[in-house]
Structure formats: structure tokens, C-alpha cells
């Protein structure tokens, strides 16, 4: 049984805390229709249990009536048998009506809880998502979701009715047979529950080990498939198979241990229940031999015990399911409880952009406290200007984009847009004001039209076909789309892999144009493209960046040479600043980088010739 934290007993307060945390989803505020469904389902549970508890009495009296002679006894026995059959049908009817009424309640609870988890995951910081494996998170949500339905069913329709049945059967046994049978039944039930709990708690460690290995196998499989091309580049198929097989083998061994322990539990449970059944029926036969009981009483005891032991026989599975469900739900709640690193300030207003000026004011930041990236960084991107950030790898250029989008907050200093500290405005309004064309434009596994339309702000009407066409035309990709058999309905594949790099970039540009932000961030937007495609994309970017404040993060200096201001970064600081000509005349880091890239381009041309 899996537990990401410490193992806990069935009385662990954390289990009850998990149940209390879930109850509001089961009894949702402001949804009286769902509450009526819950009450209706409870009514059918009671009706079904009343019928179930009445059936053995009719069955037993039918047997006793058959012992008598004459037509009246025949007709009475037939009536009792018919009533017994009708009662069995009524039990099925009430159970199914209960399920029909309650199904919507369970699905609404699952939908509400998983929706909250999904929304929470998107609120968590980039740091969280970079440090966690997608496969593991997906499995936590999957297990937590599946546990809800099974837990609801067993708690409401197995545990609670069984408890009612235990009490009623105890009263009937006391009335008809005396305290001896009640005491024997009680001792058996208590012993059964105790041994089930002891063995199941022993199985917790085995189950946790198995599920941990299952999560590792899933994470390795997802990681390997996401890096399919890299695996092919290095001919590493066998390496990946071995890595996955080693984890899968460990999982298989743990699974065998878990299944074997289940077999042991079933043997012990069957021994207890059948000993009780045999002893109770022998005791009833002994009483019949002395004239104390009738043959119908033997049938009555046998039927009640079989009805009682049927849910008890499932107790081990029910207990394991509930315990596992509590653990899985607790894992999901822990995801929901993960601290949100970047929060809106209480009562934060929306960002209002009249003049899209961007200012980094003495910003210091690092992803870890022992590794600082930016050291008192200060620069300004005036409204409508084209500002470039260049420098060697590791200088902190991409970090600026993450701070601008407020994926992280700086340790010191401020980031201002139109004079407003971005920490004091809502994140939604901030990100709506900024468009980005990244180096690797990842697309959703949907159509081209969907990916372009993704730029439409949430809450607005879906973009019209004319708007999609205009955005595609402005991004210089409309002729390509119109040449496809399905046009805008063409599927792009996972991460957009059915499109070339230049086509993906243009879709990303069209998406940003549809968003129509006043500030544009170009993060190495052409570094992964060939020279011809790069020039085409650059021409498109120059056109779309007109009348916007544009910040271009670049490695190839030729792509930003016409910028109004070029900021040269090194070691997390601005070390040079000016136009392309000014920086070349300065003869510093920028000039050295420019000359080096010219030399490399010359060598490339010579090699090609």
C-alpha cells in the first residue's frame, strides 16, 4: 500500500483529516439537488437492508411450514417462497436504484476535486514543475481520482450497511437463540477484523514498495518517450530498454510478494469464517436434537451468517481499498497543499499599460540561494523600442524572461511595467500584456487553428475564422496552411512535431499576434533554425514588433544588430550598453563576440564551398 510519507495505522489522525477534507466534496455547499440525491440513495440503502434482513425469516418459516401436513401448509409455504423471491428481487432493485441516484454525486465529487487539483498544479511555480517528473504527478492524480469512487462505494454502501446488519442480526440472534450465539458471532467478527487489520498493515510496506517502483517505471517510460529523438540520435534503444526493464523487474518482484501476502490473508480469513459457520450450525443442530430449535432455525442461522459473512469476507479487500484510497487521496491533497511560490498580493489591481516601458531596477536573483544568477541588474526598455540582451551562455539572459513573466520573484530590486511593480498587480493581467516567441515553440497536440486560437484571451469569444486567417497572414504562414488538405484543421502532433521548426515558429508568432500584447519577448526565437528560415522569420518578427516594446534575447548577434539598444550581459550584470555601431567602436565584449561570430560564419562558408 503506497504512502509517500510515513506508514500510518488505521487510527492515524491523518486518515481522519483526509476524510474530513473530502467530505465537502461529497456534501457540496450550494448544490441542493446533489444533497437530495445523497438522501435518496441513503433511503434505498435502508430499504434494501430491511428486505435483506427480512428474507431469512421468510425462508426459515417456509421450511418450518413444509414440515407440517395439509393444504394450508402447502399454500403458506408457497406464499413464503414467493415472498422470498420477491424480496430478493427487491434487494437488487433497491441497490440498482441507489446506484442510479448516487452515480452523479460520485462523479460530481471526482470532477470537483480533480478540477481543483488541476487548477492548483497550474498555480504552482515553475520551480515545482522543473523538479517533479510529469509521469509521477500524473500517476498521483490518476490514483487519487480512482480512489474516490471506490472509497465512496465501500464507505457508504458496504461499511455502513454492514454495521447496521451486525446490530440487527445481533438483536435477532439474542431474541431467538440467546446470548451464546450473539457472543460467538461478536468474538468472531472482532477477531476477524483484528487479524485483517494486522495482516493488512504488514502488507502496507510491500504495497508501498510496489507502487513506488510502479511510479519509477512510469516516470522512466514517459521520460524516454518524450526524448524519443534523442534516443534515436544516440542509438540508445537497448540502453533505454534495460533501464526500463530493471525497474519493471523490481516492480514485478514486489508485486509477487504483495499478491502472495494477499493469499495468506485470504486463507486466514476463510479459516475464521468457516470455523464460526461450522460451530454455529453444529450448535443449532444440537439444540434441534433437544427440541429447542426447529429445522427452519438451522436455515435461519445459516442464511443470516452467510449474509453477514459475505460483506465480512470482503472486509480485507474493503479495508485495503479504503486504506489505499486514503493514502492516494492524501497524496493528491499534498499536491494541493504545495506552497505557491508566486502569489498575487491581496487586493492586487490589474496591470494598466498606457506606455509599455519595461524597467529592471537593481534586480538580484538566483534559482538557489547558493548560486546567484543576476547581480544588481538594471536596464530599461523604452515604450516602442527594440531592446536586445546578448552575452555568453550562463549570463542570465533567459532568466530575465522568467522574471518578466513573474514565474519567480527577484530576491532584491523591482521589475516595472509602465511604472508599476509587477509584484503588486495580478499575474493574469501581467501575462496578458506580454507575448513571447520562444526558442522552442511547443504546440498542443491539436489542430493548427486551435494552436493559433490559443492566443485569444480566456473568457473572450472564440476567434473567428477571419481573425485566425489574419493572424496567420501576418505571421507569413497562411499560404502554407491553405496548401494543406485540411487547412486550419490539420493536426500538428504531440509538441507540434509534425511541423518543421520554421512552421512551428510561425504558428507561435501567429498565436502571439492574436493575443496582441503591447510587450513582446523574443527568447532566442531563431537560434534553432537554418539561415534561410531564420531570415524569413526575422523579417516577420521585425514587422510584428513594430509599435510594440520588444525585448529580444539572442545568441546570434546578427539577428539583433538593428536594435535600438543592445545590453551586453556577463556574469549576471550589464557590462556594455549602446547601439551596434557604438558597441563595435567600444571594442569590448560585444565587439569580440561579433568578430568571433563573423569568423565562424566565414569558416562555415569556406567549408561549404
C-alpha positions in Angstrom: 0.0 0.0 0.0 1.6 3.2 -1.1 2.4 6.1 1.3 4.6 8.9 0.2 5.1 9.8 3.8 5.2 7.6 6.9 3.2 4.5 7.3 0.2 5.0 9.5 -2.3 2.8 11.3 -6.0 2.8 10.7 -6.4 5.2 13.6 -3.9 7.7 12.3 -5.4 11.2 12.7 -4.1 11.9 9.2 -6.6 9.4 7.8 -9.5 11.2 9.5 -8.1 14.5 8.3 -8.2 13.2 4.8 -11.8 12.1 5.2 -12.8 15.5 6.7 -11.0 17.2 3.8 -13.0 15.2 1.3 -16.5 15.5 2.9 -17.2 19.0 1.5 -16.9 17.4 -2.0 -19.4 14.7 -1.1 -21.8 17.2 0.6 -21.2 20.2 -1.7 -22.4 23.6 -0.5 -24.9 25.3 -2.8 -25.9 22.2 -4.6 -29.2 21.0 -3.0 -30.0 18.7 -5.9 -26.9 16.6 -5.2 -27.8 16.6 -1.5 -31.2 15.2 -2.3 -29.6 12.5 -4.3 -27.5 11.5 -1.4 -30.5 11.3 0.9 -32.4 9.3 -1.7 -29.5 6.9 -2.1 -29.4 6.5 1.7 -33.1 5.7 1.8 -32.7 2.9 -0.8 -29.7 1.6 1.2 -32.1 1.3 4.3 -34.9 -0.3 2.2 -32.5 -2.8 0.7 -31.2 -3.7 4.1 -34.7 -4.1 5.6 -35.5 -6.5 2.8 -32.2 -8.4 3.2 -32.8 -8.9 7.0 -36.4 -10.0 6.5 -35.6 -12.6 3.9 -34.1 -15.3 6.2 -37.1 -15.1 8.4 -39.4 -15.9 5.5 -37.1 -18.6 4.3 -36.9 -20.2 7.7 -40.7 -20.1 8.3 -41.2 -21.6 4.8 -39.0 -24.6 5.8 -40.9 -25.0 9.1 -44.3 -24.8 7.3 -43.2 -27.5 4.9 -42.7 -29.8 8.0 -46.5 -29.6 8.7 -49.0 -31.6 6.7 -52.1 -30.5 4.7 -53.1 -28.0 2.0 -52.9 -24.9 4.3 -49.3 -25.6 5.0 -48.6 -26.0 1.3 -50.2 -22.7 0.4 -48.5 -20.9 3.3 -45.1 -22.3 2.2 -45.7 -21.3 -1.4 -46.6 -17.8 -0.2 -43.5 -17.5 1.9 -41.3 -18.8 -1.0 -42.9 -16.3 -3.4 -42.3 -13.5 -0.8 -38.7 -14.7 -0.5 -38.2 -14.5 -4.3 -39.9 -11.1 -4.4 -37.7 -9.9 -1.6 -34.5 -11.0 -3.4 -35.7 -9.0 -6.5 -36.5 -6.0 -4.3 -32.9 -6.1 -2.9 -31.5 -5.9 -6.4 -34.0 -3.3 -7.4 -33.2 -1.0 -4.4 -29.4 -1.5 -4.9 -29.6 -0.5 -8.5 -31.8 2.5 -7.8 -29.4 3.5 -5.2 -26.5 3.4 -7.7 -28.5 5.2 -10.4 -29.3 8.0 -7.9 -25.8 8.2 -6.4 -23.7 7.9 -9.6 -24.0 11.6 -10.4 -22.9 12.5 -6.8 -19.8 10.4 -7.1 -18.9 11.8 -10.5 -19.5 15.4 -9.4 -17.2 14.8 -6.4 -14.5 13.4 -8.6 -14.9 16.2 -11.1 -14.8 19.0 -8.5 -11.8 17.5 -6.7 -9.7 16.8 -9.8 -10.6 20.2 -11.2 -9.2 21.8 -8.0 -6.0 19.7 -8.2 -5.5 20.6 -11.9 -6.0 24.3 -11.2 -3.6 24.1 -8.3 -0.9 22.4 -10.4 -1.1 25.4 -12.9 -0.8 27.8 -10.0 2.4 26.1 -8.7 5.7 27.7 -9.5 7.9 26.8 -12.4 10.5 25.5 -9.9 8.0 22.9 -8.8 7.3 21.6 -12.3 11.0 21.6 -13.2 11.8 19.5 -10.1 9.0 16.9 -10.4 8.5 14.2 -13.1 5.4 14.6 -15.1 4.8 10.8 -15.0 4.8 10.7 -11.3 2.4 13.7 -10.9 0.1 12.1 -13.5 0.1 8.8 -11.6 -0.7 10.6 -8.3 -3.7 12.3 -9.8 -4.8 9.1 -11.5 -4.7 7.1 -8.3 -6.3 9.8 -6.3 -9.1 10.1 -8.8 -9.8 6.3 -9.0 -9.7 6.0 -5.2 -12.6 8.5 -4.8 -15.2 6.3 -6.5 -14.2 3.1 -4.7 -13.9 4.8 -1.3 -17.4 6.3 -1.7 -18.9 3.0 -2.7 -17.3 1.0 0.1 -17.8 3.6 2.9 -21.4 4.3 2.1 -22.7 1.1 0.6 -20.6 -1.6 2.3 -19.2 -0.4 5.7 -22.3 1.5 6.9 -24.9 -1.2 5.8 -22.7 -4.0 7.3 -22.6 -2.2 10.6 -26.4 -1.9 10.6 -26.7 -5.5 9.7 -24.4 -6.6 12.5 -26.5 -4.8 15.1 -29.8 -6.1 13.8 -28.6 -9.7 13.4 -27.3 -9.5 17.0 -30.7 -8.5 18.2 -32.4 -11.2 16.3 -30.0 -13.9 17.5 -30.4 -12.7 21.1 -34.2 -12.8 20.8 -34.4 -16.2 19.1 -31.3 -18.1 20.2 -29.9 -16.5 23.3 -26.7 -14.7 24.3 -24.4 -17.6 23.4 -24.8 -17.2 19.6 -24.5 -13.5 19.9 -21.3 -13.7 21.9 -19.8 -16.2 19.4 -20.7 -14.0 16.5 -19.3 -10.9 18.2 -16.0 -12.7 19.1 -15.6 -14.0 15.5 -16.3 -10.6 14.0 -13.9 -8.8 16.3 -11.2 -11.4 15.8 -11.7 -11.3 12.0 -11.4 -7.5 11.9 -8.4 -7.6 14.2 -6.4 -10.2 12.2 -7.4 -8.5 8.9 -6.0 -5.2 10.2 -2.8 -6.7 11.5 -2.0 -8.6 8.3 -3.0 -5.7 6.1 -0.8 -3.3 8.0 2.0 -5.7 7.4 1.2 -5.6 3.7 1.4 -1.8 3.7 5.2 -1.8 3.3 5.0 -4.3 0.5 2.3 -2.3 -1.3 4.3 1.0 -0.8 7.4 -0.5 -2.3 5.4 -1.9 -5.2 3.7 1.4 -6.0 7.0 3.4 -5.7 8.6 1.1 -8.2 5.5 1.4 -10.4 5.8 5.2 -10.3 9.5 5.0 -11.2 8.8 2.7 -14.1 6.1 5.0 -15.4 8.4 8.1 -15.0 11.2 6.4 -16.9 8.9 5.3 -19.7 7.4 8.8 -20.0 10.9 10.4 -19.9 12.2 8.0 -22.5 9.3 8.5 -24.9 9.4 12.3 -24.6 13.1 12.1 -25.6 12.4 9.7 -28.5 14.5 11.6 -31.0 17.5 11.8 -28.6 17.3 8.0 -28.0 17.4 7.5 -31.8 20.3 10.0 -32.2 22.5 8.0 -29.9 21.3 4.5 -30.9 20.3 4.0 -27.2 17.2 1.9 -27.7 18.8 -1.1 -25.9 20.0 1.2 -23.0 16.5 2.5 -22.6 15.0 -1.0 -22.7 17.5 -2.1 -20.0 16.8 0.9 -17.8 13.0 0.3 -18.0 13.3 -3.4 -17.7 15.4 -3.2 -14.5 12.7 -1.1 -12.8 9.9 -3.2 -14.2 11.6 -6.3 -12.9 11.9 -4.9 -9.4 8.2 -3.9 -9.6 7.2 -7.4 -10.7 9.1 -9.0 -7.7 7.4 -6.6 -5.3 4.0 -7.4 -7.0 4.6 -11.1 -6.4 5.3 -10.5 -2.7 2.2 -8.4 -2.4 0.0 -11.0 -4.2 1.3 -13.8 -2.0 0.6 -11.8 1.1 -2.9 -11.4 -0.1 -3.2 -15.2 -0.5 -2.1 -15.6 3.1 -4.7 -13.1 4.3 -7.5 -14.9 2.4 -6.5 -18.2 3.9 -6.6 -16.8 7.5 -9.9 -15.0 6.8 -11.5 -18.2 5.4 -10.4 -20.2 8.4 -12.0 -17.9 10.9 -15.3 -17.5 9.0 -15.8 -21.2 8.2 -14.9 -22.3 11.8 -17.6 -19.9 13.0 -20.1 -21.1 10.4 -19.5 -24.8 11.3 -19.6 -24.2 15.0 -22.9 -22.1 14.8 -24.7 -24.7 12.7 -23.5 -27.6 14.9 -24.8 -25.7 17.9 -28.1 -25.2 16.2 -28.3 -28.9 15.3 -27.5 -29.8 18.9 -30.4 -27.5 20.0 -32.8 -29.1 17.4 -31.9 -32.6 18.8 -33.1 -31.4 22.2 -36.3 -29.9 20.8 -35.1 -26.3 21.4 -34.9 -25.3 17.7 -36.7 -26.1 14.5 -35.2 -27.1 11.1 -36.1 -23.6 10.0 -33.9 -22.2 12.7 -31.0 -24.0 11.2 -31.8 -22.4 7.9 -32.2 -19.0 9.6 -28.8 -19.2 11.3 -27.1 -20.4 8.2 -28.7 -17.7 6.0 -28.0 -14.8 8.4 -24.4 -15.9 8.9 -23.9 -16.2 5.1 -25.4 -12.8 4.6 -23.3 -11.4 7.4 -20.1 -13.0 6.3 -20.4 -12.1 2.7 -19.5 -8.4 3.3 -17.1 -9.6 6.0 -15.4 -11.8 3.5 -14.8 -8.7 1.5 -13.6 -6.8 4.6 -9.9 -7.4 3.8 -10.4 -6.0 0.3 -12.6 -3.2 1.5 -10.1 -2.3 4.3 -7.2 -2.3 1.8 -9.1 -0.3 -0.7 -10.1 2.3 1.9 -6.6 2.5 3.3 -5.1 2.7 -0.1 -7.7 5.3 -1.1 -6.9 7.4 1.9 -3.2 7.3 1.1 -3.8 8.1 -2.6 -6.2 10.9 -1.7 -3.7 12.2 0.9 -1.0 12.3 -1.9 -3.4 14.3 -4.1 -4.2 16.7 -1.2 -0.5 17.1 -0.6 -0.2 18.3 -4.2 -3.0 20.8 -3.5 -1.2 21.9 -0.3 2.2 22.5 -2.1 3.1 26.1 -1.3 2.5 28.5 -4.2 5.8 30.4 -4.6 4.4 33.3 -6.5 1.1 34.7 -5.3 -0.9 37.8 -6.1 -0.8 40.4 -3.4 -4.1 40.7 -1.5 -6.4 43.0 -3.5 -3.9 43.4 -6.3 -5.2 45.5 -9.2 -4.9 44.6 -12.8 -1.9 46.0 -14.7 -2.8 49.0 -16.8 -0.4 49.6 -19.7 -0.5 53.0 -21.3 3.1 53.3 -22.2 4.7 49.8 -22.3 8.0 50.7 -20.7 9.9 47.9 -19.0 12.4 48.6 -16.3 14.6 46.2 -14.4 15.7 48.1 -11.3 18.7 46.7 -9.4 17.4 43.1 -9.7 19.3 40.3 -7.9 18.1 36.7 -8.3 19.2 33.1 -8.4 17.3 29.8 -8.6 19.1 28.6 -5.5 20.5 30.7 -2.6 24.0 29.3 -3.1 24.1 30.2 -6.8 23.2 33.8 -7.7 22.5 34.5 -11.4 21.7 38.2 -11.6 23.7 40.8 -9.6 22.0 44.2 -9.3 20.8 44.1 -12.9 19.4 47.4 -14.2 18.2 48.3 -17.7 15.3 50.0 -19.4 13.3 49.1 -22.5 11.5 52.3 -23.5 8.0 52.2 -24.9 8.0 51.2 -28.6 11.8 50.5 -28.6 13.5 47.3 -29.7 16.0 46.3 -27.0 18.3 43.4 -27.2 20.0 41.3 -24.5 23.1 39.4 -25.5 26.0 37.7 -23.8 27.7 34.4 -23.4 25.9 31.3 -22.1 25.1 31.4 -18.4 25.0 35.2 -18.4 21.4 35.2 -17.2 19.6 36.3 -20.3 16.7 33.7 -20.2 16.3 34.3 -16.5 15.2 37.9 -17.4 12.2 36.4 -19.3 11.1 34.3 -16.4 11.3 37.2 -14.1 9.4 39.4 -16.5 6.6 36.8 -16.7 6.8 36.5 -12.9 7.5 32.8 -12.8 9.8 33.8 -10.0 10.2 37.0 -7.9 13.6 38.7 -7.6 15.5 38.5 -4.3 16.1 42.2 -4.4 15.1 45.1 -6.7 12.0 45.6 -8.8 10.6 44.8 -12.3 8.4 47.7 -13.5 6.0 47.9 -16.4 4.7 51.4 -17.1 6.0 52.4 -13.6 4.0 49.6 -11.9 5.8 46.9 -9.8 4.7 43.6 -11.3 4.5 42.1 -7.8 1.7 44.5 -7.0 -0.6 43.6 -9.9 -2.4 40.4 -10.8 -0.4 37.8 -12.7 -3.2 37.2 -15.2 -3.2 40.9 -16.3 0.7 40.9 -16.3 0.9 37.9 -18.6 -1.8 39.2 -20.8 0.3 42.2 -21.5 3.3 40.2 -22.7 3.7 38.0 -25.7 6.5 35.6 -26.2 8.1 33.7 -29.1 10.4 31.2 -27.5 13.3 29.3 -29.0 11.4 26.0 -28.9 7.8 26.7 -29.7 5.9 23.8 -28.2 2.4 23.3 -29.6 -0.5 21.4 -28.3 -1.4 18.1 -29.8 -4.4 19.6 -31.7 -5.0 21.5 -34.9 -3.2 24.5 -36.3 -6.3 26.5 -35.8 -6.5 25.6 -32.1 -2.9 26.4 -31.5 -3.2 29.9 -33.2 -6.5 30.5 -31.4 -4.9 29.7 -28.1 -3.6 33.3 -28.1 -7.2 34.6 -27.7 -7.6 35.8 -24.0 -9.6 33.3 -21.9 -13.1 34.4 -21.3 -13.4 36.1 -24.7 -15.4 34.6 -27.6 -13.5 32.1 -29.7 -11.6 33.7 -32.5 -13.4 33.9 -35.8 -12.0 32.3 -39.0 -11.2 35.8 -40.2 -9.1 36.5 -37.1 -7.3 33.2 -37.5 -6.6 33.9 -41.1 -5.4 37.5 -40.4 -3.0 36.3 -37.6 -1.7 33.5 -39.9 -1.2 36.0 -42.8 0.6 38.5 -40.5 2.9 35.6 -39.4 3.5 34.7 -43.1 2.2 31.2 -42.6 -1.2 31.5 -44.3 -0.1 30.2 -47.7 1.4 27.1 -46.1 -1.8 26.4 -44.1 -4.0 26.9 -47.2 -1.9 24.4 -49.1 -2.6 21.7 -46.6 -5.6 19.3 -47.4 -7.3 20.1 -44.0 -6.1 23.7 -43.7 -6.5 25.1 -40.2 -7.9 21.6 -39.1 -4.5 20.0 -39.7 -3.3 18.1 -36.6 0.2 19.2 -35.6 1.1 16.1 -33.5 2.5 16.0 -29.9 4.6 19.1 -29.2 4.0 20.1 -32.8 6.4 17.5 -34.2 4.5 17.1 -37.5 5.6 20.7 -38.4 9.1 21.9 -39.2 11.0 24.3 -36.9 10.1 27.3 -39.1 6.5 26.3 -39.3 6.2 25.9 -35.6 7.8 29.3 -35.0 5.3 31.0 -37.4 2.4 29.3 -35.6 3.8 30.6 -32.4 4.1 34.1 -33.9 0.5 33.9 -35.2 -0.7 32.9 -31.7 1.1 35.8 -30.2 -0.3 38.2 -32.8 -3.8 37.1 -32.0 -3.0 37.9 -28.4 -2.0 41.4 -29.5 0.2 42.3 -26.5 1.9 45.7 -26.1 5.2 44.0 -25.0 6.9 41.3 -27.0 9.6 39.0 -25.7 11.7 37.1 -28.3 13.7 34.5 -26.5 16.3 33.1 -28.9 13.4 32.9 -31.4 15.5 31.9 -34.4 18.6 30.2 -32.9 17.3 26.7 -33.7 16.5 27.5 -37.4 18.6 27.3 -40.6 19.9 30.5 -42.1 17.2 30.9 -44.8 14.3 30.1 -42.4 15.9 32.4 -39.9 15.9 35.3 -42.3 12.3 34.7 -43.2 11.3 34.6 -39.5 13.4 37.7 -38.7 11.6 39.6 -41.4 8.2 38.5 -39.9 9.4 39.4 -36.4 10.6 42.9 -37.5 7.2 43.5 -39.0 5.1 42.3 -36.0 7.3 44.1 -33.4 6.6 47.5 -34.9 4.7 49.8 -32.5 5.5 47.3 -29.6 8.1 47.3 -26.9 10.3 44.4 -27.9 12.9 42.7 -25.8 15.0 40.2 -27.8 17.2 37.7 -26.1 19.7 36.5 -28.7 22.9 34.5 -29.1 23.4 35.3 -32.8 24.3 39.0 -32.8 23.4 39.3 -36.5 19.7 38.9 -35.5 19.7 42.0 -33.2 22.2 44.3 -34.9 19.4 46.8 -35.9 18.1 47.0 -32.3 17.7 50.5 -30.7 19.6 49.5 -27.6 21.8 46.4 -27.1 22.6 45.4 -23.5 25.6 43.1 -23.2 25.4 40.8 -20.2 28.2 38.9 -18.5 28.0 37.2 -15.1 24.5 38.5 -14.4 25.4 42.2 -15.0 25.1 44.7 -17.8 28.7 45.3 -18.8 28.1 47.3 -22.0 25.2 49.2 -23.5 24.6 51.0 -26.7 23.8 50.6 -30.4 25.5 48.1 -32.6 27.9 50.7 -34.0 28.6 52.2 -30.6 29.5 48.8 -29.2 31.8 47.9 -32.1 33.6 51.2 -31.6 33.9 50.4 -27.9 36.0 47.3 -28.7 34.8 45.4 -25.7 33.0 42.1 -25.1 30.4 42.8 -27.8 33.0 43.5 -30.4 34.9 40.4 -29.5 31.7 38.3 -29.8 30.8 39.9 -33.1 34.2 39.3 -34.6 34.2 35.7 -33.3 30.8 35.0 -34.9 31.9 36.6 -38.2 35.0 34.4 -38.2 32.9 31.3 -37.5 30.5 32.2 -40.3 33.4 32.6 -42.7 34.8 29.2 -41.8 31.4 27.7 -42.3 31.1 29.2 -45.8 34.6 28.0 -46.7 33.8 24.5 -45.6 30.6 24.5 -47.6 32.5 25.6 -50.7 
